[in-house]
Every structure is written in structure tokens, then in C-alpha cells.
Amino acid sequence: MLQRIWLGFIFSAFLATCWNVFVLDQSNAFEEVMQAIVNMAKLSVEIAIGLIGLFAFWLGIFAIAEKAGFIQKVAYFLEPLLSKLMPDIPRGHSAFGSITMNMSANFLGLDNAATPFGIKAMEDMQSINPNPNVLSNSQILFLVLNTSSVTLFPIAIFLYRAEQGAAQPTDVFIPILLATSASTVVGLLVTSFVQRINLLQQTILIYATLAIGVIAGVILYFGSLSAQLMAQQSSLIANFLLLLFIVVILYGGMRKKLETYEVFIEGAKQGFQLAVNLIPYLIAMLFAIGMLRASGLLDLVSQVISWGVTSVGFDARFVEVLPNALMKPLSGSGARAMMIETMQYHGADSFTGRVASIMQGSTETTFYIIAVYVGAVGVKYTRHAIACCLAADLAGIITAVTVGYWFFG
């Protein structure tokens, strides 16, 4: 699927450029497309180099959190809820620990670091799966929670925004939190309906009340602010929570008498390889998207859709991020590249650039996650997994556009 999309971008851009040269007599069109390819290749390496420090730092902090027992505490806190949502997993089973590790990495926005834990969780659940060729209910719900991917600290997105010149890279923090929460809630509701999970159980209601209370508090607080204050307060709260999290983890490591410096170094060593591994994927998608943009085809499609939207009386600014929405379920690297290219073309602090950032943080990559996680355990039949995951994606995308208008419109 991804290969077809990638080749479709390239061939379409080439044909559009030929049209520009031989029909519209734009003799410099080939030169512009080639220049876009060169620029995107350079940008890919620059971004990856910038990510080395980011991944190294957060994987170092995450290693301390794991050694200090914070992950186990989170697992202990979440197990009563997970055992109700995943009743086919026995209480105390190792799957809860690996599920928590995966969710914790997603909370921190370390999607690449979350993958090994996700595979381990699928393997743990597969060990008790009565039908090894078919996804169990718990595995499907786990996949949905991964694709909706509640992200508390979308660190990578903040870095991308900073690299593209955003005045306040963290001003999208609260909008991302709202969008990713919406995708998770919808994904959970749809999956629970299909699997006939009773969400009115006391334990689930207690956790739901806490979550809804936090989200409602966020909405009420920011609903009383002007658009400018929303952006400022969102940035302030994001930076405070990030710094508080770092200090708490380091203090916890000190209390446990860990060699926190050594643990940090060991965790940080993984960051370099993660960042380097991104380079081929970024180059592949960025140069294809750059060709589309330089050929004028992407702008033409946006203009046609914009005309249709405005003709029925709606604001059409969101149309510019529709390619991001279509790419998000298909390719993580593609969606990341699309977001970067959108910010570079329109500006990181433009409405389009901000909504693209919110959309990037609202959900994960459905088909990539399903392919990797399901392939890791050798399951052939995914049942209702894809439909439930796409429902979560749709909710996240719609909410991303909505809160984009609310905060920055």
C-alpha cells in the first residue's frame, strides 16, 4: 500500500511537471522539481541530526524511570482498569507490565521506543490466546489504544516546530492532548461496543470520571481565555509539566540510590540509532511530497477542494491539511514528512502548520502498527481491529481540525 502511494506521488508529480513544460510552456518546471528534491534530502538529514539529542535525552530519562520503579507504579495503577477492559488476561499476568511500558513510551511521545514494548505485549497476550491464528479481544483493544495513542508529551512534534521556526513550539500542547484524548475515547467506545464490554462497571466508571474530569477542566479553563492567551498558557503548562516530570524522575532515581548518570547514559545511547534509522524514511517521503508541491499538483488539488468547501459556505483553511489526514493512518514517516513540509511551506505558526502538528499528535499510524504488531505474533485474521482503529483515527483527525479553529482560528 505504502509503495503504491509513494510511486503514485512521484509519477503524478512527473506527469504534472511535463504538462507544465510542454503544454503550459513553463521551461523552468523541471529545474524547480529537482531543486525541491535536493532541498528535501538536505532537510531530512538536518531533522534527523536534530532528533539525535532529543531521542537520546528522553530515552535516558525513560531508562531512569524504569529502573526507579515508576513504570511498575503506573502498571499497578492501571491494572484494575486494564483487567476490566481485557478480561481474557489473568490478573497479575506479565502482559500488563509490557502493555504499561508501551503506553508509557507513547505518553512521552517516544513512538519508536514504544514499538519494542508493543511487540512484547502482543507476544505476552499471544501466549494465552486460545486461537493463535486470530487476534484475541485484548490484542485488538491494545492495537486500538496504540493507534489512538494518548500522548501526554509530544516531544518530537515540539522539536519539529522549533526547527521550522515556531515562536512557541509548545503552544499546540493542549490541542494535541484534546485531540488524542478524543481519538482514544472513540476508539475505546467503538471497540467496547463490538466486544460487548460493559463500560458501566464501577472500576471503569471511576477511571473514566477521573479522565473526563481532567479533560473537562482543561476545556473549561482554556474556554475562558482569548486565542492569544490560549497559546501562551498552553506553552507555559507544557513546559512546566515537562520540567516537573524530569525533576520527579531524577529525584525518584536518587531516592532509589541509582547511579542515575550511568543509567541515563545507557538509555541515551539508543537515541542515536533511532534518529539515524529515520533518515531513509524521511528522505523517501519528503522528496516525493516535495515533487508534488513543486509540480503544482498538490496546490491544484487543494484549490479544487477549497472551492467546493467555500461554495457551501464553510471555511476552507483546513483543506491544506487533508493530505496529512489521509497519510496519517498509512505511514508514520510519510505523515511526519507531510507535517514538516506543510510547516516549511506555510510556516510553523500558520493555522495550517499548527493544525498539521495537532493532527500528527492526535493518533498513531494504524496500518504500520497493525502490520508490525500482528506480524510479530504471526496472526492471520485481524477481525474488527482495522475498523475500530480507523474509527479512532477519524475522531482524532476531526478533533484536531476543530481544536485548531478553537485555539488558533
WOSULFEN-V402254 format. One record per backbone hydrogen bond with DSSP energy under -1.0 kcal/mol. NH is the residue of the N-H (numbers start at 1). CO is the residue of the C=O. E is the energy in kcal/mol with one decimal. If there is no record, write none. Layout:
nh = {NH	NH}
co = {CO	CO}
e = {E	E}
//
This chain:
nh = {5	6	7	8	9	10	11	12	13	14	15	16	17	18	19	20	21	22	23	24	26	27	29	32	33	34	35	36	37	38	39	40	41	42	43	44	45	46	47	48	49	50	51	52	55	56	57	58	59	60	61	62	63	64	65	66	67	68	69	70	73	74	75	76	77	78	79	82	83	85	86	89	93	96	98	99	100	101	102	103	104	105	106	107	108	109	110	111	114	118	119	120	121	122	123	124	125	126	127	128	129	134	135	140	141	142	143	144	145	146	147	148	149	153	155	158	159	160	161	162	163	164	165	166	171	173	176	177	178	179	180	181	182	183	184	185	186	187	188	189	190	191	192	193	194	195	197	205	206	207	208	209	210	211	212	213	214	215	216	217	218	219	220	221	222	223	225	230	231	232	233	234	235	236	237	238	239	240	241	242	243	244	245	246	247	248	249	250	251	252	253	254	255	256	257	258	260	263	264	265	266	267	268	269	270	271	274	275	276	277	279	282	283	284	285	286	287	289	290	291	292	293	294	295	296	298	300	301	302	303	304	305	306	307	308	309	310	311	313	314	319	320	321	322	325	326	327	328	330	331	335	336	337	338	339	340	341	342	343	344	345	346	347	350	354	355	356	357	358	359	360	361	364	367	369	370	371	372	373	374	375	376	379	380	381	385	388	389	390	391	392	393	394	395	396	397	398	399	400	401	402	403	404	405	406	407	408	409}
co = {1	2	3	4	5	6	7	8	9	10	11	12	13	14	15	16	17	18	19	19	20	25	26	28	29	30	31	32	33	34	35	36	37	38	39	40	41	42	43	44	45	46	47	48	51	52	53	54	55	56	57	58	59	60	61	62	63	64	66	65	69	70	71	72	73	74	75	78	79	81	82	86	90	93	94	95	96	97	98	99	100	101	102	103	104	106	105	109	110	114	115	116	117	118	119	120	121	122	123	125	126	131	381	136	137	138	139	140	141	142	143	144	145	107	153	154	155	156	157	158	159	160	162	161	168	170	172	173	174	175	176	177	178	179	180	181	182	183	184	185	186	187	188	189	190	191	192	201	202	203	204	205	206	207	208	209	210	211	212	213	214	215	216	217	218	219	222	226	227	228	229	230	231	232	233	234	235	236	237	238	239	240	241	242	243	244	245	246	247	248	249	250	251	252	254	253	258	259	260	261	262	263	264	265	267	268	270	271	272	273	276	278	279	280	281	282	283	285	286	287	288	289	290	291	293	292	296	297	298	299	300	301	302	303	304	305	306	307	310	309	316	317	318	319	321	322	323	324	327	327	331	332	333	334	335	336	337	338	339	340	341	342	343	347	350	351	352	353	354	355	356	357	147	329	365	366	367	368	369	370	371	372	374	133	133	382	384	385	386	387	388	389	390	391	392	393	394	395	396	397	398	399	400	401	402	403	404	405}
e = {-2.0	-2.8	-2.8	-2.4	-2.3	-2.0	-3.0	-2.2	-2.3	-2.2	-2.5	-2.5	-2.2	-2.4	-2.2	-2.2	-2.2	-3.0	-2.0	-2.0	-3.0	-1.1	-1.9	-2.1	-2.1	-2.5	-2.3	-1.9	-1.9	-2.1	-2.5	-2.4	-2.0	-2.1	-2.4	-2.2	-1.5	-2.2	-2.6	-2.2	-2.5	-2.0	-1.8	-1.0	-3.0	-2.4	-2.5	-2.4	-2.5	-1.6	-2.1	-2.4	-1.9	-1.6	-2.3	-2.2	-2.4	-2.7	-1.0	-1.9	-1.8	-2.2	-2.6	-2.5	-2.0	-2.4	-2.0	-2.8	-2.8	-2.0	-2.6	-2.0	-1.8	-1.4	-1.7	-2.6	-2.2	-2.2	-2.1	-2.6	-2.7	-2.1	-2.0	-2.4	-1.6	-1.6	-2.5	-1.2	-1.7	-2.3	-2.5	-2.1	-2.3	-2.3	-2.3	-2.4	-2.4	-2.3	-1.5	-1.1	-1.3	-2.1	-2.3	-2.1	-2.4	-2.2	-2.1	-2.2	-2.5	-1.7	-2.5	-2.5	-1.8	-3.3	-2.6	-1.7	-2.1	-2.6	-2.4	-2.2	-2.7	-1.5	-1.6	-2.6	-2.2	-1.9	-2.4	-2.2	-2.4	-2.5	-3.0	-1.7	-2.0	-2.0	-1.8	-2.6	-2.5	-2.4	-2.6	-2.6	-2.7	-2.2	-2.4	-2.1	-2.2	-2.7	-2.5	-2.5	-2.1	-1.9	-2.8	-2.6	-2.0	-2.4	-3.1	-2.3	-2.0	-2.4	-3.1	-2.2	-2.1	-2.5	-2.9	-2.4	-2.6	-2.0	-1.3	-2.6	-1.8	-2.0	-3.2	-2.6	-1.9	-2.4	-2.8	-2.1	-2.3	-2.2	-2.7	-2.3	-2.3	-2.8	-2.5	-2.1	-2.4	-2.7	-2.4	-2.4	-2.7	-2.6	-2.2	-2.1	-2.5	-1.6	-1.6	-2.5	-2.0	-2.6	-2.6	-2.3	-2.3	-2.2	-2.7	-1.6	-1.1	-1.6	-1.9	-2.3	-2.5	-2.3	-1.2	-2.6	-2.7	-2.4	-2.0	-3.0	-2.2	-2.5	-2.8	-2.0	-1.9	-2.5	-2.8	-2.3	-1.1	-1.4	-1.9	-2.4	-2.1	-2.4	-2.2	-2.3	-2.8	-2.3	-1.8	-2.4	-3.0	-1.8	-1.6	-1.9	-1.5	-1.1	-1.7	-1.6	-1.9	-2.4	-1.9	-2.0	-1.3	-2.2	-2.6	-2.3	-2.5	-2.6	-2.5	-2.3	-2.7	-2.3	-2.4	-2.4	-2.3	-2.8	-2.0	-1.3	-2.3	-2.4	-2.3	-1.5	-2.4	-2.8	-1.9	-1.5	-4.3	-2.6	-2.6	-2.6	-2.2	-2.8	-2.8	-2.0	-1.4	-1.7	-1.6	-1.2	-2.4	-2.1	-2.0	-2.4	-2.6	-1.7	-1.7	-2.2	-2.6	-1.9	-2.2	-2.5	-2.5	-2.3	-2.2	-1.9	-2.2	-3.1	-1.5	-2.0	-2.0	-2.9	-2.4	-1.4}
//
